[in-house]
């Protein structure tokens, strides 16, 4: 727990809650947010899901990190989303810290930053990878 926020591994995160944080974070245009079945498949295939929830009786979801990993060598943070109303409170950094803790010291943690998020990763001191390549999805 930190600043009224509780962080946890949550393998049973619902697609509806995931969608809500994608929308509230501004990531929805870059994700299939209107395809709840596809969001459910994305969650089901994740190896690690870390959530940030406001410490109230409702435990409202305000952040999520969805990770694909082998827990041995690498971990890809496929989604890092924090509700815009909660940004600036250290939630994204804490989600990444929790991911790093859960995957362990043998894993590299990598991600592709959304265009508007590059300064966040620079600000928290996450090293930039110079030699990376990517095929974009077709749909």
N, C-alpha and C positions, 0 to 999 in steps of 0.2 A: 504494500500500500504506500502511496505517496501523494500528498496534497489532496486528499479526498478522492483519489483514484486508486482502484484495485486492479492489479495486473495478474493474469492467469492464463494457463494453457487451457484452451477451450475447444476440444475436438468436436463438440456437438453444436457449434455455432450455427444458427439457422440461416438459410439463404435470405430470408426477409430482413433479419437484423443486419446481415452483411450488406445487403442492398441499401438499407437506410444509411449506414455509415459511408458507403461509396458516394451516395447522393450528397450527404451533409459535408463531406470532405472536398467535394468538387471533382473527384475522380470518375464519377459516373460516365461522362462523355468518352473516357478512355477505356471503359470496361463494358461488358454486355449487361448493363444494369437492368435493361428491360426484359431480359431472358432469365427468369427465376430458375428454370430447370438447368440452364447452363451454369448459373452461379452455384447451384447445389452441387453440380458435378465438380466445379472448381474446388469447393470446400471438401468434398469427399475425397478428392485426389491429393489434398494437401497432407504433408507429413507433420506439419506443426502449425497450429493456429494460436496466436497469442492475442488476447483481448485486453482492452483498457475500459473499465466501467466506472462511472461515477458512484461513489460510496453513498448510496441512498437506498431505501427499500426497493426501488424499481431497478437498481443496478443498470442504468441506461448505458448502452454501448456507445463509447465516444472514440474508440480507436481499435484498429485491428492490423496485425501483421500475419500474412498468409505465406507459408514457407514450403518450398520443395527442397528436401535434403536427404542425404544418405547417413547423416549423423557421424560421418567418418572423415570426410574430406571437404565437402562443399555444401553450402546452403544458399539457395536463391530466394530472396525475398520478392515474391511475385507481386504482392500487394502490401503497401504501407499506407493506411488511410487514417486520418484524424479529423474529426468534426471541426469545421472551420471556426465555430464558436469556442472551441477548446484549444485551438492552436496557440503556440507561444507559451504553453505551460510545461513543456518538456516531455509531453506524452509520446511523441514520435521517437525521441531519443531513448526514452525508457522502454518502449516496445522493442527497439533494436537491441538495447542492452539485454533485455530478457531473452530475445532470440539468440544472441551470442552466448548467454549463460546456458541455455537449454541445448544448443547444438554442440557445445563444448569447444575446448581450445584447439582441437585438431581440425576444425572446420573453418574455411574461409567463408565469409558472408559477402554476397554480392547482390546487386540490384541494378535495375535500369531506372533512372530518375525520370519522373514526369517533367516536361519542360519548365513548369513553374516552380519545381521543387529543388532545383540544382543548388540554389543558395542555402537551403536548409542543410543539405548534406555537407556542403563546404563549411558551414557554421559549426556543425557538430564534430568536424574534424575527420569525416570519413574520407579515406584516400580515394582519389579518382583513378580509374583504370584507363590507361592510354590505349592499349591494344585489345580492343574488344570488337566483336563482329556480331551481326544479327540478321536473320531473315525475318521480316515482318509477317504477321499472320495474314492470311488471305481474306478472312472475314471475322 
